[in-house]
Amino acid sequence: MKKHEPVTLESGRVRLEPMTRDHAADIASAARDGELWNIRVTSVPAPGEETAYVDTALKGYADGHMLPFVVRDLGSGKVIGSTRYHDIVPAVERLEIGYTWYGRSWQRTHVNTTCKLLLMTHAFETLGAKLVGWRTDNYNHASQKAIERLGARKDGVLRHHGLRRDGTVRDTVMYSLAAGEWPEVKAQLQYLLSKPRE
């Protein structure tokens, strides 16, 4: 697998930009759309936590296991969320997509499908990943449905696996997509994006 480097990924309506410290205020603004930090099963930064959120993501990049992005809507020019590659393991040609969230106004729109299409295309076709994974809280049913709509397969549940922001311990639901499955999934995602949304 090729080394992951900061890169801009763009479709006609959405751009994924490499996260920098300059994005902290934009991330705070996006999180205010729905006060997303109040959802206990997400990792959205609360007010005042956005700089630490960015610093943690950038440290993950410096340590070699993350590549964080902000999500920008090209129509409005606004940052509307964030996502990243994480748990990047070049030795086994695997990475995961996560830490994904969008302001409430952009949920259940074209944005998630578009972002995942951009990220998976880059992971499989440029970086040469053999497997892309996702993980989510066992109580984050909306996230599980969104991952399943992408065509990922449920691998199983890691019980008593990670801390939530409120200090409780979550079970983690794991999903993945293998390189051999990607062409069919790519075609389906492109088809979904070409359909008029109701």
N, C-alpha and C positions, 0 to 999 in steps of 0.2 A: 504494500500500500504506500502511496506517495505521502510525503510529509504534508501535513495540513498547515496552510499559511492563511493569513487574513485575506479574504476575497469578498468582492461585492457580487451578489447574485440578484438578478432582476428579471421580472416579467413585465408585461405591459402596465400593470397596476400596482405592483408591490416591489419594493427593493429591500433586500437584506444587506445591511451595512455592517462591517466589522465594528464591534462595540469599542468605544473609547471613553475616557473619563469625561469628555465633553458631552456625552449623552446622558449624564446623570439627571439633569433637570427634565429632559424629554421623557425619560423613563418614569420619573415621578408624576409627570402630567398624564402619561398613558395609564398609569396605575390608578389615578384618581377617577378615571372613567369606569365607574362601577364600584369604587373602593375595594379593589380586588384583594387587598391584604386581609380583609375580614373573612375570606374563605379559608377555612382551616386546612384544606387539603392542597393548597397551592404554596408556591415559594415566592410570591409577588412581594416586593419590598414595601413596607409600611412607610408613611411619611417620615422623613429624616434618615431612612435606611438606604436610600438609593445610591449614595456614594460607596458605602460598604458593599452593597450588592454588586456594583460595577467592579470594585477592587477585587472582590472574591472571584468574579468571572475572569478578570485579566490575570490574576495569579494562576488560575487553572490553565490559562493559555501558556503563561511563562513556564509552568511546570510540565507542559507537554501533553495534557490530557483533556483540554477543552478548546473550543473555538466559538466564542460568543458573538451574537449578532443583535442588532436592533432591527425591528420591522417598521418600515416607513411606507405609508400610503402615498403613492405618487400623485394622486388627484389633489389631496389637501396639502401634501408636503409634510404631514405630521408623523412623528413616531407614534405607533399605535400598539407596540408590544415588544416582546423579546423572545429569542430562542437560541439554542446553541447545540453544537456537537459536544458530547462529553463522554467520559470513559472510553477515550480513544486508545485502542491497543493495536499498534501497528504490527506487532509480532504475529497476531492472529487475524489481521486485516478486518478488524471489527470496530465499530463506533456506535454510539447511541445518540438519538435526537431527544432533547428534553429541555427542561426549564422554560417551557413554552407557555406564554400567556399573551392575551390580547385584551385591550380595553373592551368593556361590555358592548359598546356600539359596533364592534367589529366581529363579535362572536356570531357563529352560525351564518357567516358570509363566505365569499370566495377565498378569504384570506388564509385560513388554515390549510386548505387543499393546495393553494398556490405556493405557500411557503414550504410545505412538505415536498411538493413536486420539485421545487428548486433545490432543496437540501438533499433529497434522495438522488436526483440526477447528478449533482456534484459528487456525492459520496460514492456512488457506484461507477459513474462514467469518467470522472476525473481523478479521484483519489484511489479508485480501484478497491473499494471495500468489498469484502465477500459477504458481510452481514451487517445490517443496520438494526439496532434495537431501540425499544422504548420501554419506559417503566412509569408506573403511576400508582397513586394511592388506591388501596382497595375500595375506599369510599368515594373516589372521584369517578363516578359513573359516566359523567359527561365526557371526560377525557378517555375513558375506556372505549366508549362508542365512537369517538372521533378517530382513535387509533385503529379500531377495527374497520371503519369506513375506508381507511387508507389501503386496506388489503393486508395488513400485518397479521401474523398468526400469534395466538396466545400460547406462550411457552409454559406458563405456570405461575404460581404464587410463592414468593419468598415470605415466610411468616416471621413476624416480629423482627422486621428488617431495618427500619429507619425511624428517626425522630421527626415528628411534626413540629411546627413552630410553637404549639401550645405545650410541648413536652411529652405528649402521648406518643406511643410507639405504633407505627403503622405496619400492615402487611403490604407488600409491594407486588403488583401485578406486572409480569414481564411479557413483552411482545417482541417479535423479530420478523425481518424480511430478508431472505437470502438473495444473492445476486441472480441466481437462476430464475427467481420469481419476479424479478424487477421488470422485464419487458412487458409482461401482461399487466402488471400493476400500473406501470407508466401509461400504457394505452388507456386504461380505465380512468385514471386521474385526468388525463387530457380530455377524454370524452365528457367527464363530469363538468369540467371547467368550460367546455364549449356549449353546454346546455344553458338555456335561459333560466335564471333562478326565479322561483315563485315568490 
